[in-house]
């Protein structure tokens, strides 16, 4: 059954908007620092680029902040500390059932806090659960694999913290739709969020609280792509009652972080931010440390006989078969010998034809015809990039990644080259139709690095990238795409 996207989004907005309730205290979130549950985002700013289907991830973010909620008098002096020192752990996860839909969930766990609470009620507990967040993201537009992307975020916060204590969370369901714009390239990324926070208008200590709107901006520099990112973030939130003219409500914060990637899909993030001004929920500063993992549910390796054999070799951790390598070497030598013999025969035939033409005596005609220059016949030219003997070894890669499915085939090629110093290899790297062409070079470089680590001189290696221009499967199914995410090898002697 086909679902109308616009109707579904409108229904969600109306449903969650109807869940807004009244509260005795201002609907202030005691955990303003909220990590994004999406692996390709920037701390609390969402990317406009959605995830591929069947993608998932988990994250744990540890956050410390002093005085996240304090009350101030008209002169700006602190009157009361609602929440004092606070240490939280955000447990987040996400899953993408469809390519245009991602669903994230964040559970903030309060590991420790102190403070006096809002009013005459008892002081807040030292530990508990804060307001849980459900975050669906609908991707509306994606150009050139995230170079420019737009998504609609329909974030919903449930009052789970209030079930423990008034100071642990909001008194009502809260709905915050956001429009996320982003641009992501090989060395730089940026994202902008415009959001509107629905909540009941109310007065507290002569301060009006109403719906909020705000903007968040994040910039990320990929100093070592895939290994080290430096992220900067700025957010500004104000009330529609007096936009940026209510110092008790306006929340402005800036911060930054370092993000370190690992080959196993795990990221480590560390950073800090500081509140600007003395708003009700602007902490002096925060420090945070995060560990996140992203994987792909149900990823299968290429379903070919070659890949099945490589999987069996990897699981059994067997050594490379020397006899197999020697058979491949013999085939390469025979192929090279046949190629050389064919070239010699072609050259000899061309020379004999030239000599026969020279031996023909031309009669002395009265009228000299214009000389006709006949080119000497030569063998049919070959494409330079396809010269040499193609090896049967093929390396396959995970989707949108330069990570090899199995590197045993590369090690076989390395052994052939280290045993035959006159041979050189040409690496041809490819992508599927849905991947950026620049990814082919990263894949070829990954294979080249393995060859060099196994003793092959880099001068004997040539890297050529084709992107998705030479597919081995023209279909658009996942098995076809898996076959196209590959690197091939050609042995050359010239």
N, C-alpha and C positions, 0 to 999 in steps of 0.2 A: 504494500500500500504506500503510495507516494504522499508524503506529508508536505503541505504548503509551508515553506520556511517562514514567510512573513506572518502567517496566521499563528504559527507555533510561538514565535517570539512575542507577538502581541499578547497572546494568552498568558505567557509567563509573566510579563510585566504587570498585567492587570491582576493576576493571582497574588503575586507577592506584594503589590501595592496595597491590596485589601487587607493584608495581615498586620499593618502598622497599628500599634496599640498606644494607649496613653501610659505615661510613667510619672512617678512622683519626683524623681530626680532627673537632671538633664541626661539625655542619651549619649553619654560620653563613653567611648571605648577605652578601657584601661590598658589594652594591648594595641597601641597604635602601630607598633612595628609588626608588620605582617608579611611573612615571606611568601613569595609567589610559588604556587604549587606546580608551575610549568618549568621544565628544565631549561628552556631556551630564553627565559626572561631575565630581568635585571633587578634582583632584590624584590622590592614591593611594586615595581612598575611592570605592567604586563606588555608582552610583545603582541603585535598585530598579526603575527604569523602563526598559524595553527600547526599542530603536530600531524604526522602521518598516522593513518589508522593502525590500530593494534600497538600503539606506543604507550609506555607506562613508566612510572618513576616514583621514588620515595625520597623524603628529605627530613632531616632533623636540624633545626636551627636553635641555638642557645643564645639568649638575649638577656643582658643586664641593663637596667635603667634606674636611676635614682629619681624619686619624686615624679612618677608619670602623671599623677593627678594631684594638684594643689590648688587651694582657693586663695584668692588675693582680694584685698580691700580696694577701695576706690583710688587709693594713692599708690597701688602697685605693690604693697607689702604683703607678704605671705600671712594669711590668717589661719590656715588649717592645711594639714597634710592628709588628704583622703587616702592615698596609697603612697607609701614611702618607698624604700628600696624594694625592687622587684626583680626576680630571676625567673624567666619563663623558658619553656622548650616548645617550639612550634613543631608539631608532627604533621607533615603534609604528604599528600599523594595525588597523582593524577592518572587519568586513563583517557585514551582517545578512541572511542568506538567507531567513529567515522573520520574521514580526512578533514571535514569541515567542522567537526564538533569535538571539543575537549572538555572533560569534567574534572575539576580539582576539588580537594577537600583539605581543610586545615583545622587541626585540633590544638588550641593553645593550652598547654599544661602549665599552671602556675606552681613552680617548685618551691618558691619562697617569696613572701612579701610581708610588709608591716604597714602600719598607718592607723589612722583614727576612724576611717569610714566617713560617710556623708554627714550624718547628724547624730541623733540620740541612739541609734541602733548600736549593737555590739560591734567591736572592732572586727575587721575582716579576717577570715582564717588565713593561716600562714601558707596554705597550699590548696589547690583545687583545680577545676577546669574552667577555662574562660569561654567566651562565645565562639562556637564553632562556625566555620564559614564554608558554604557550598558555592563553587565558582564554575559555572558553565561558560565556555567561550565559543562563540559562533564566528567562524572565519567568513568574512564577506567578500574579500578580494585578496588575491596574492599574485603579484607580478614577478616573474623571473626568479622563482624560488626564494621569495622573501626579500628581494631588493626593495620592494614596497608592498606593504600588507596592511589590511584593515580588518579589525575584528570588533564584535560587540560582546562585552563582558557583562553578565547579569549576576552580580555577586549578591548573595543572601547571607545575612548573619543571624543565627538563631540565639535566643536569650538563654543559653545553657548555663552561663556563669551566674546569672541572677538567681537560678534555682538554689545555688549555694549561699550567696550573699549579695546584697545590693551593690556592693563595690566591686564585685567580680565580673560584672558585665552589664549590658543594656537591659532595660525592662521590657523591650519589645523586639519583635522581628524587625530587621532593618534591611532595606533593599537599596542597592547602590549600583545602578547601571553605569557603564563606562564605555567610551569609544577609544579603542587602542589603535594608534598608528605607529608603524615601525619601519625601519630600513636596516637590512643586515647584509654586509659584504664580507670579503675575506679578512680584512684587517680592521673594520670599524662597524659599529652598530649603534643605533639610536632608537628610542621609543618615547612616545608622548601619550599620556592618558588624560582624557577629559571626562570627569565623572560628576554625578549628581546624587546626593545622599538624601533619601526621603526619611523624615522624622517629624514627630508632632511638635508644633510650635508651643513653647512654654516659657515661663519666667522662673529664674532661680537666683536668689540674692540680688534682685534688681538687674539681672543680666538676661536679655532675651536670647532664647535658643530656637532656631528654626532650621528649615532645610539647608543643607550645605552643598556647595559646589566647589570644585577644585581642579587642579592640574598637577600632574607628576611628569617629570622629565628625567630620562636616564641616558647616559652616554657611556659606551664601552669601547675601549681600545684593545684590540687583540694583538698584544705585543709579540706573543708567540702563539700563533693560531692553534687552538686545540689544547694548549698547555697553560697559558697565562693571559688572563684578561684583567684589565683595570677598569672598574665601574664607578661612575659618579652619578649621584641621584639628588634631585631637588623636588620638593613637594610644597604646595601652598593650598590651604583649605580655608574657606571663609563662609559665613552665614549670609543668606540672601536678605536677612533683615537689615544689616548694615555692612555691605561688602567691604572688607578690609578696613573697617572703621570700628571694630569691636575687639579690643586687645584681649578680652577675656575668652574670646572664642577663636579668633584667627590663629591658625596653626601653620607655622612655616618651619621647614626642617631641611637640612642639607647634610649629605654624607657621602662616603665612598667605601670601596672594598676591593680586595684582591681575590681573584678566583683562579684556582689552580686545577687543571684537568689531569686525568690519569688515563692510561690506555684501557682500563677495565670499565669505563663509563661512569666513574665516580668523580665528583667535583668537591673541592674544599674551598669554602668562602670565609673570609675574615675581614671585618671592617668596623666602622664607627660612624655615628651621625650625631648632630647636635641640633637642639631646638633654638629657633630664633624668636625672641620675645618671651612673654610670660603668660601665654594662653593657659586655659584650664588644663589641657592635656598635652602640653609641650614639655618634655623632660629636658633636664640640663644637657644630657648626652646619653647615648646608648653605645654599647659595644656588643658585637655579635659574632658568632662562629657557627658555620653551617657545614653539614655533610649531606650530599645528595647523590642519588644514583638513578640513572635512567637506562632502561633496557627496552627491548622490543619483544612483546609477547607473541609467541608462535612463529618466530623467524625460522625458516627452514633453509638449509643449504641447497645449492643448485641440484636439481634432481636429474643428474646424468650419471652414467656409469663411472666416469672419471672422478667425479666428486664423491660418489659413494665409496670408491676405493680409498680416496684420501682420508675420508672420515674414519674408515676402519684402521688405517695406518696411524692416525692421530690418537684414537682411543686406545689402541694397543701399545702406543709409544714404541713402535718398532723402528729399527735403524734403516737407513736408506739401502736398498738392494743394489749391491755393487754390480751384479750380473746385468741387472736392468740398465744401469748407467752405461755399461760397456756395450750393450746392444744398441742403445741410442747413439753412442759414439760411432759405432760401425755404420749405422744408417746415415749419420751425418757425413762421414768420410766418403761413403759410396755416392751419396747425392752430390757432394762437392766434386768428386771425380767425374761423374756423369756430366755435370754442368760444364766443367773445364773442357772435357772431350768434345761436347757439342759446340762450344765456342771455337775450338781449334778447327773442327771440321768446317764450320761456317766461314772462318777466315780463309782456309785453304781453298774452298770452293769459290770465294770471291776473288782470290788472286788468280785462279785458273781462268775464270771468265774474263778478267782484265787482260791476261796474256793472249787469249784467243782473239780478243778485239784488236790488240796491237799487231797480230800476225796477218790480219786481213789487209791486202794491198788495195789501196784506193786508186782507181783509174783517174787519169788526169782529165777531168771534165773541162769543157770550154767555159761553162759557167760554174763558178765555185759556190757550192751551197753554204749557207750559214752553218758554222760548226754547232753541232748539238752536244751539249755537255750532259753525258749520261752518268748519274751517280753510281758509284760502285755498290752492288747489293750488300746489304748488311743484315744480320739477324734482326728480327722484330724487337724493338726496344722494350725494356721492362720498366715498370714503375720503380723509381729509386727506393721508395720506402718499402717495397715488397721484395727486394732482392734477398738472397740467402735462403737457408734451409729453415723452414718453420718447424719448431719443436712441438711435440704432442702435449707438453706440459702447459697448462693454463691455470692461472691464479684467479680466484673469484673473491669478491668483497661484499661486506655487508652494505645495506642500502644507506646512501648519503654518508658514507664513511670511507676512510682510507685504511680501515682495519681488515686484514686478510682473514678469510675463512680458514685457510690452512696454508702454512708456509713451507710445507714439505716439498712442494713442487719447485719452489725457488731454490731450496737447498740442493735438489737434484741438478738443476742448471748450474749452480755454483760449483758442484763437484766436476761436472763436465768441463767447465772453463778452467778450473785449476789443474786438471789433468792434461789439458791441451792448450798450451800457451800461445799458439798461433791463431786461435779462434777469438772472434769478438762477438758480442751479442747486441741485438737491437731490441729494446723493450717497447712494445706498443700498448698504450693504455687507453681504456674505453670506459664510457659511462652508459647508463640507460637513458631513455628519452626524458625521464622526469628529473634527472639530476643535472646540476650545473656543470658546464663543460670544464670549468677550472678544477673540478674534482679529479679529472683524469690525471693531471700532473701530480697531484698529491699521491695518487695510487702508484704511479710509475716511480715516484721518488721513494716511496716506502719499499717497493721491490728492489730498487737500486741499493738502498741502504743495507738490505739483508745480504745482497750479493757481495758488497764491499766488506761487510762484517765476516763473511765466509771466505775471504782471501782473494777476491777478484779485484784486479786493478781498475779503478774508476775510469781510466783512459780507454779501457776495452769495452765500455758500456755506452750505448747511445739510447737516449730516451726520446720517443715520439708519441705525441698525444693526438687522439682523434675525436675525443668526446663521444657523442652519440651518432656520428656520421657513418660508422661502419658496423651496424648491428648484425649479429648472427641470428637473431630472432626478431621478426618484425611485428609480432603480436604485442598487445598491451596488457597481457596477464602477468601475474607476479612471477611464474616460472620463466616466462620470456625475458622479463627484466633482469632476473637473477643471472641468466646466461650472458647478458650483455654487460654486466658489471665485472669486467675481466681485464687481465693483462696477459699478453701473448709474447712469445720469444722467437726471434729469428737469429740463427747463427750465420755470421758473415765472415768472409776471409779477405775481402778487398779493403 
